[in-house]
Amino acid sequence: MTQVEMKDTGSRYLNRDLSWIEFNWRVLQEAQDPLTPLLERAKFLSIVSSNLDEFMSVRVAGIQDQIRAGYSKKDFTGYTPAGLYKRLISRVDKMVSAQYRTYREISRLLVKEHIQLLKYDDLNATQCKSMESYYHDIIFPVLTPMAVDQSRPFPLVHTQFVYLAVVLKKEGDRPEEEPYFAIVQIPSNLARFVKLPLHSNSKKQAYILIEELIKHHIQTLFSGYIPLAVHEFRVTRNADLTIDEEGAEDLLEEIEKELRKRRWGAPVRLEVQKGFHPYALELLQEEFEIPDAIFEIDGPLDLTFLRHFTGAVKGNPKLRYPQDDPPYPREFEGHDDFFEVLRERDVLMYHPYECFDALTDFIVQASEDVQVMAIKMTLYRVSGNSPLIQALADAAESGKQVTVVVELKARFDEERNIAWARKLEKAGCHVVYGLVGLKTHAKILLIVRQEGKDLKRYVHVGTGNYNDSTARLYTDIGLFTTHPAIGEDASELFNLMTGYSAVQDWQAITLAPDNMRTKLEELIDRETEHAKAGRPSRIIAKMNSLSSQDIVDDLYAASQQGVYIDLIIRGVCCLRPGVENLSERITVRSIVDRFLEHSRIYYFENGGQPEIWLSSADWMTRNLTRRIELMCPVYDERARSIVIQILRLSLEDNVKAKQLMPNGKYESIANDLPSCRSQFAAMDIKMWKKDQSPTSI
C-alpha cells in the first residue's frame, strides 16, 4: 500500500477498539462458515454475544465516561472519545444485525436436522399441557411482577439479564387513558430453555425459551388488567470496578463491596425486542438515560444461551467438532515420579492438544512428597471446581509451606477468586492478594524440594491460566524446568510479591512492570543491528493483542532498517502493516478457529542464534506498566524445537488464518501451498513434538 492510501485512512496506527470490532467479526465469520459444524456455528454466535457484552460494559463504558467528563483530546490513533463512540455504535449495530441474520439461518438449518426452538403457538396439545404444568409448577412461583407508578419507583434492573416490559390497561379503561407499566425478570436461576415432549419414536428434538412461556401466561401475573404489549429488553451496565487499594484495610472486603456496586453501574446499552411498544421504550429511555446505544433485536435477546443449548442437544456427531481426548504428555507417560523426569530434562506441554491433568498430578505428588518443603503459585483465573485448589489445600494441611498469590481483580472472576482465597486460607495456605496498584497476571508455580543436602527448585511457567476448564478450549504453552537461574528468579519473584524484596538484577526471567518494556526494546534493537550488519534477523511474535504505541513504533523502526517481522495476533492490533517506507516488512495474521489462540511466544533470530521466550503478557500498555507479567526464556533445545514447530504451524495456516491489510481489514490468505489448518495439524502431536527438529525457522 502506498503512503497516499495510508493517509486516506487517517493515521499510521489502527484504533484499538475498532480493531477489536474486526476481531469479533472474525468470530462471527466462523458462525457463518458453512464448513463449520452446525452446532459449533451456534456456539460461535454465543461467543460473539459474550464478547460484545464485555466490550460494551468495559471499553464502551469507559468511552462514555470520557465523553461525560468533557474529555475531547485525540488518542494516538487520531480519535476523540465522541468520534470513536459514534463509529463504534454504528459498527456494533451492523454486527448485531449480521449476527441475527446468521441466527435465523442457523435456526432454519437446525430444523432440517430435526432440532427446533419453537414459539408457543407452534406447540401441539400434548406439549401445551406439559408446558402449562411446567409454568405453574416451576416458573410461576419464582416470578415477581414489578409495577412502576407514582408510589412504586422504577426497580433495579440487573445488568445483562433479560426482562419483560409489560404495557397494561385496566378492564373498563378508556382508550385515551395512559396505560400501566410493569417489568418481569426472566428467572436467571432456571434454564433458559425447556425440552418439549415428543412421540417416543420421534427423531426430533424440540425446545422452547422460558420467556415464551411467561409471555403466553402473562395474564396470571396481572389479574384484572389487560396486557397490551409484552416485549423483552436487556440493559448492559458499566462493569468496571473502582477500588482504592491504598486506602483499603482489607482488599478482599473492598472488592466484595465494589462487586455489589457493579449492579448499579451506569447503563451503557439497551437492547429491545423488535416491535417494542413505544410507550415502554420511552419509559426505559427516560429511566436509563441512554439516547443512542439502543439496539432493536430481531430474535431472542442474549444469544449466550446458545452455549448451553448446543450442549443439551443430543446425537448426530456430524453437527459438532470431533471429540478428542488430549493425551497425557509422553515425557511423563509410564513414570510415577515427576521429579525424576524433570531432573533429566525440561518438559514443554501444549494445551489443549496435551492433557492439563499432568500439572494437577504434579502438584498432587508434591503435596504428598515428604521431601517437598514449599509450594508457591499464582492464580489469576481458575475453574469452578478446580482440582488445583484441593491439591494446594491438601499440601497446606499436611504441613507444607504453601503460598498462593490470588488476583482478586481478575475481571468477572472476582467472586470466584474470593471464594477460593477463603478456602485456601482456611486450609492453612498463606494467601497474598498481590501488590497495590498492580494486577498479578504472571503464571508461575515453584516447588522447593529437599534432595540430599541441597534444595532443588522445580518451576512451571505458563502462557495461560491455571484453569483445567479453559485448558481444553485455549491454546497455551506450559514449561516445566529445573534451570537454576529460572529457579532462583522464581524465588525472588515470590519474595517480591509477598514481601518487601526489591530485585536488583534478574538472571533469566523478565518482569513487568520492572524491566519487560526495556528488555523488549533491547531485543528489537538487537535485531535491527543484526539486519544492518547483514546477519540473520527476524522477529516472530505470537500474542493476543498489540496496542502499545511504543512497541509499535519500535517495530516500525526495525522494519525500516531491514528486519522482517511476522506477527500472529488473534485480536487487537494497532500496527498497520504493509505500508511503504514504514512497515512493508511486517505481516500480521490472525487465527480464529475451534480453540481460542491464547499463547504468547516471542522469537528473535539473533544473528543465527535464536532466542525464544514464553510470556503471560501481550504487548499492551496495561500489561507492560500496570500488571505483574512474566517473560521466561526457553533454554532446553528440545523444548525450543517444539516451540519453533508451533510457530511454524501458525505461519503456514492458510485455511483459518486471515491477514491484516493496511486499511485495517482482514483478508483470507490465498496461496498455492498445500492446505494447512494449524489447529487441526497440531492434533498430530508426533509431528510437532519430534525428537529431532529444527532449532531455527
Residue, then its C-alpha position, 0 to 999 in steps of 0.5 A: m500500500t502506498q503512503v497516499e492510501m495510508k493517509d486516506t485512512g487517517s493515521r499510521y496506527l489502527n484504533r484499538d477498539l475498532s480493531w477489536i470490532e474486526f476481531n469479533w467479526r472474525v468470530l462471527q465469520e466462523a458462525q457463518d462458515p458453512l464448513t463449520p459444524l452446525l452446532e459449533r456455528a451456534k456456539f460461535l454466535s454465543i461467543v460473539s454475544s459474550n464478547l460484545d457484552e464485555f466490550m460494551s460494559v468495559r471499553v464502551a463504558g469507559i468511552q462514555d465516561q470520557i465523553r461525560a467528563g468533557y474529555s475531547k483530546k485525540d488518542f494516538t490513533g487520531y480519535t476523540p472519545a465522541g468520534l470513536y463512540k459514534r463509529l463504534i455504535s454504528r459498527v456494533d449495530k451492523m454486527v448485531s444485525a449480521q449476527y441475527r441474520t446468521y441466527r435465523e439461518i442457523s435456526r432454519l438449518l437446525v430444523k432440517e436436522h430435526i432440532q427446533l426452538l419453537k414459539y408457543d403457538d407452534l406447540n401441539a396439545t400434548q406439549c401445551k399441557s406439559m408446558e402449562s404444568y411446567y409454568h405453574d409448577i416451576i416458573f410461576p412461583v419464582l416470578t415477581p411482577m414489578a409495577v412502576d407508578q407514582s408510589r412504586p419507583f422504577p426497580l433495579v434492573h440487573t445488568q445483562f439479564v433479560y426482562l419483560a416490559v409489560v404495557l397494561k390497561k385496566e378492564g373498563d379503561r378508556p382508550e385515551e387513558e395512559p396505560y400501566f407499566a410493569i417489568v418481569q425478570i426472566p428467572s436467571n436461576l432456571a434454564r433458559f430453555v425447556k425440552l418439549p415432549l415428543h412421540s417416543n419414536s420421534k427423531k426430533q428434538a424440540y425446545i422452547l425459551i422460558e420467556e415464551l412461556i411467561k409471555h403466553h401466561i402473562q395474564t396470571l401475573f396481572s389479574g384484572y388488567i389487560p396486557l397490551a404489549v409484552h416485549e423483552f429488553r436487556v440493559t448492559r451496565n458499566a462493569d468496571l470496578t473502582i477500588d482504592e487499594e491504598g486506602a483499603e484495610d482489607l482488599l478482599e472486603e473492598i472488592e466484595k463491596e465494589l462487586r455489589k456496586r457493579r449492579w448499579g453501574a451506569p447503563v451503557r446499552l439497551e437492547v429491545q425486542k423488535g416491535f417494542h411498544p413505544y410507550a415502554l421504550e420511552l419509559l426505559q429511555e427516560e429511566f436509563e438515560i441512554p439516547d443512542a446505544i439502543f439496539e432493536i433485536d430481531g430474535p431472542l435477546d442474549l444469544t449466550f444461551l446458545r452455549h448451553f443449548t448446543g450442549a443439551v442437544k443430543g446425537n448426530p456427531k456430524l453437527r459438532y467438532p470431533q471429540d478428542d481426548p488430549p493425551y497425557p504428555r509422553e515425557f511423563e507417560g509410564h513414570d510415577d515420579f515427576f521429579e525424576v523426569l524433570r531432573e533429566r530434562d525440561v518438559l514443554m506441554y501444549h494445551p489443549y492438544e496435551c492433557f492439563d491433568a499432568l500439572t494437577d498430578f504434579i502438584v498432587q505428588a508434591s503435596e504428598d512428597v515428604q521431601v517437598m518443603a514449599i509450594k508457591m503459585t499464582l492464580y489469576r483465573v481458575s475453574g469452578n471446581s478446580p482440582l488445583i485448589q484441593a491439591l494446594a489445600d491438601a499440601a497446606e494441611s499436611g504441613k507444607q509451606v504453601t503460598v498462593v498469590v490470588e488476583l482478586k481483580a481478575r475481571f468477572d472472576e472476582e467472586r470466584n477468586i474470593a471464594w477460593a482465597r477463603k478456602l485456601e486460607k482456611a486450609g492453612c495456605h498463606v494467601v497474598y492478594g498481590l501488590v497495590g496498584l498492580k494486577t498479578h497476571a504472571k503464571i508461575l508455580l515453584i516447588v522447593r524440594q529437599e534432595g540430599k543436602d541441597l534444595k532443588r527448585y522445580v518451576h512451571v511457567g505458563t502462557g495461560n491460566y491455571n484453569d483445567s476448564t479453559a485448558r481444553l478450549y485455549t491454546d497455551i504453552g506450559l514449561f516445566t524446568t529445573h534451570p537454576a537461574i529460572g529457579e532462583d528468579a522464581s524465588e525472588l519473584f515470590n519474595l517480591m510479591t509477598g514481601y518487601s524484596a526489591v530485585q536488583d538484577w534478574q538472571a533469566i526471567t523478565l518482569a513487568p512492570d520492572n524491566m519487560r518494556t526495556k528488555l523488549e526494546e533491547l531485543i528489537d534493537r538487537e535485531t535491527e543491528h543484526a539486519k544492518a550488519g547483514r546477519p540473520s534477523r527476524i522477529i516472530a511474535k505470537m500474542n493476543s493483542l498489540s496496542s502499545q504505541d511504543i512497541v509499535d513504533d519500535l517495530y516500525a523502526a526495525s522494519q525500516q532498517g531491514v528486519y522482517i517481522d511476522l506477527i500472529i495476533r488473534g485480536v487487537c492490533c494497532l500496527r498497520p502493516g504493509v505500508e511503504n517506507l514504514s512497515e512493508r516488512i511486517t505481516v500480521r495474521s490472525i487465527v480464529d478457529r475451534f480453540l481460542e489462540h491464547s499463547r504468547i511466544y516471542y522469537f528473535e533470530n539473533g544473528g543465527q542464534p535464536e532466542i525464544w521466550l514464553s510470556s503471560a503478557d501481550w504487548m499492551t500498555r496495561n500489561l507492560t506498566r500496570r500488571i505483574e507479567l512474566m517473560c521466561p526464556v526457553y533454554d532446553e533445545r528440545a523444548r525450543s524445537i517444539v516451540i519453533q514447530i508451533l510457530r511454524l504451524s501458525l505461519e503456514d495456516n492458510v485455511k483459518a488464518k486471515q491477514l491484516m491489510p493496511n486499511g485495517k481489514y482482514e483478508s483470507i490468505a490465498n496461496d498455492l501451498p498445500s492446505c494447512r489448518s494449524q489447529f487441526a495439524a497440531m492434533d498430530i502431536k508426533m509431528w510437532k513434538k519430534d525428537q529431532s527438529p529444527t532449532s531455527i525457522 
